[in-house]
Amino acid sequence: MAKLESNIELEAAAFRHLLAHLDERKDVQNIDLMNLADFCRNCLSKWYKAAGEERGIEIEYEDARELVYGMPYAEWKEKHQQKATPEQLARFNEVEAAKNKTD
């Protein structure tokens, strides 16, 4: 197998593993991911959609979200998303402000 082909397969497997891990950790909220790592499930959905578009494949954002969340986003949100705490929101605003200073 060609090296590029192997890399693509490994990257795809790692992405599937990441999605499975996030699915197992529904308790980890998107705001926590954003505060710690500056990405969340929605970011992955946007990146997936953008990757398709870069390759001439039209992907609806909601379809990408369903792939990442493992169910329609509205359903995931209703079942698993918790209201952000004041502390989470304050940290999010701090992180965003710090990013804007460096941009």
C-alpha positions in Angstrom: 0.0 0.0 0.0 1.3 3.4 -0.9 2.4 5.6 2.0 -0.2 8.3 1.2 -3.0 5.7 1.2 -1.7 4.3 4.5 -1.7 7.8 6.1 -5.2 8.5 4.9 -6.4 5.2 6.4 -4.7 5.8 9.7 -6.0 9.4 9.9 -9.5 8.2 9.2 -9.2 5.5 11.9 -7.9 8.1 14.3 -10.8 10.4 13.5 -13.3 7.6 14.0 -11.6 6.8 17.3 -11.9 10.4 18.4 -15.6 10.5 17.5 -16.2 7.3 19.5 -14.3 8.7 22.4 -16.3 11.9 22.4 -19.5 9.8 22.1 -18.4 7.8 25.2 -17.8 11.1 27.0 -21.0 12.9 26.5 -20.5 14.4 30.0 -17.7 16.5 28.5 -19.5 19.7 27.4 -18.5 21.6 24.3 -17.7 24.7 26.3 -15.2 22.7 28.3 -13.6 21.5 25.1 -13.4 25.1 23.9 -12.0 26.4 27.1 -9.3 23.7 27.3 -8.5 23.0 23.6 -10.1 25.7 21.5 -12.2 23.2 19.6 -15.4 21.3 20.2 -17.8 18.9 18.4 -19.2 21.8 16.4 -15.7 22.7 15.2 -15.2 19.1 14.1 -18.4 19.3 12.1 -17.3 22.5 10.4 -13.9 21.1 9.6 -15.6 17.9 8.1 -17.9 20.1 6.0 -14.9 22.3 4.9 -12.9 19.2 4.0 -15.7 18.0 1.8 -16.0 21.3 0.1 -12.3 21.5 -0.5 -12.7 18.2 -2.5 -15.8 19.3 -4.3 -18.2 17.3 -2.1 -21.2 19.3 -0.8 -22.0 18.4 2.8 -24.8 20.0 4.7 -23.6 21.3 8.1 -26.4 19.4 9.9 -25.3 16.2 8.2 -21.8 16.8 9.4 -23.1 17.5 12.9 -25.0 14.3 12.9 -21.9 12.4 11.9 -19.9 13.9 14.7 -22.6 13.8 17.4 -23.9 10.3 16.4 -27.5 11.6 16.2 -29.2 14.8 15.1 -27.8 17.8 17.0 -31.1 18.9 18.4 -31.6 15.4 20.0 -28.0 15.4 21.4 -28.5 18.9 22.8 -31.8 18.0 24.4 -30.3 14.8 26.0 -26.8 15.8 26.9 -26.1 19.5 26.8 -26.1 21.2 30.1 -26.5 24.9 30.7 -23.1 26.6 30.9 -22.1 27.7 34.3 -21.1 31.3 35.0 -17.6 30.0 35.6 -17.5 28.2 32.2 -18.8 31.3 30.4 -16.3 33.6 32.2 -13.4 31.2 31.2 -14.7 31.1 27.6 -14.8 34.9 27.4 -11.2 35.0 28.8 -9.9 32.6 26.3 -11.7 34.4 23.4 -10.3 37.7 24.6 -6.8 36.3 24.7 -7.2 34.9 21.2 -8.4 38.2 19.9 -5.3 40.0 21.3 -3.0 37.7 19.4 -4.9 37.7 16.1 
